[in-house]
Amino acid sequence: MRKALSRRETLLAGMGALAGMGRATVDPLAGSQLFTDLKTYSDFGEHRTATDVDIRTSNWLADGLRTAGFETRLHPFRLRQFFLDKAELKAGGANIPSFPLWWPQPGRVTGRLSLAVAGADLSGKVVLVKLPAIRGASITPRSQVHESLAPLLAAGAAAVVAITPSATGEIMALNAMAGLAKWPIPILAVGQSDEAALTNAAAKGATASVSLDGKYKEDAEAFEVVGKLNRGKRVVVVSTPSSGWFRCAGERGCGIALWLGLARWAASRKSNTSYVFVASSGHELNGVGIHHFVKEMAPKPADVGCWLHLGAGIATYEYKATAGGIEKQKAASFTRRLYTSTQFEKILAESFHDLPGLTPIVTKEPGGEMIVMAGAGYPFMGFAGGSALHHAPGDLPERSTGPELLEPIAERLVRALSFIENHLQA
């Protein structure tokens, strides 16, 4: 195996032709550029699948690949989706930030706010319940969410207010299985920071009003962005999810920024390795987009030398509880993980040896969407994790990440991919 060049040596060597033509050489994997792309992604708005924001994001990503030199297309897929107009909760005279649990039941309910008490008659009441700590979990027919809510539905609750535990006290949205039946009543999630006020209001028998407005579309359209560099028989696939509940700066933005940076890097250099870059919507609905791509468009496992997946929380800040509240730390989140199939353990161990928390984990059951690649027999490596702001409305650029966290990941990914390319060409 030949020795890999450093990231900057590899990048600048590959871009020398452009510089010779009088065009400025720009490092697409510099922390400042990665953070700029991340902020652009976040600034589009809330990235829920098939929304206008999601579609504009897909077009922006496709434009980025085309500009870099990829053969690019938007591959559509269709699904049922709920388009939220307004979620509003008023309790005890206060407006409480809220967000629906998917799949929502639109409606408006006013009734007495009551605590969830086993065996009680909850007919006509707005019931307050605290969900278990299930960060990143999906709502399925047998999930903890259904176990918590089923008794309330059976007892006649007219609406539910569900407290979602989180490190920052903010609302935490929950992923949901695509195609799951919608809830029979309006259910709104609220943050743990409002638990005391709501519990007090319920103890006093205060009136609560739940308003959940929106509409379903049975054949909503979303996209996978697919770009190809056709150079040789062996292929490296690089994927990242592009959708999520809110602005998703740390959850999705880190992967988006690295995906764009690596695409520009791959396109700018001489190589006999072909690349396929895919950014899939549908992540928060149990990865419906990536399932569709693997089934309809992905190269065969035998043709893929490596599948790199850029999942959640790759380069987000750690937060620490202090006497004054939760505070952002300089270190990266302790919850990020680097998973791999056996082929890449040594390469990743060498490439990431000096970054805390990123010792490669060899497994057949990785986190996030990588389970799809692993199950289909692809040789894979990639990231999955979370952060204190995972699935929260406050997952914004300056709160979640920074150039100093993004650039070291980019540098080591280039190192690993260069090793892999050399191996594939040997």
CORPE-V572379 format. One line per field, one symbol per residue. ss: DSSP state (~ for helix, > for strand, _ for the rest). A space follows every 50 residues. Layout:
# CORPE-V572379
ss = ???
This chain:
# CORPE-V572379
ss = ______~~~~~~~~_~~~~~__________~~~~~~~~~~~~~_______ _~~~~~~~~~~~~~~~~~__>>>>>>>>>>>>>>>>>>>>>__>>>__>> ______>>>>>>>>>__________>>>>>_______>>____~~~~~~~ ~~~~____>>>>>>__________>>_________>>>>>>~~~~~~~~~ ~~~___>>>>>>>>>>>>>>>>>>>>>>>_____>>>>>>>_______~~ ~~~~~~~~~~~~~~~~~______>>>>>>>__~~~__~~~~~~~~~____ ~~~>>>>>>>______>>>>>>__>>>>>>>>____>>>>_~~~~~~~~~ ~_________>>_______~~~~~~~___>>>>>____________~~~~ __~~~~~~~~~~~~~~~~~~~~~~~_
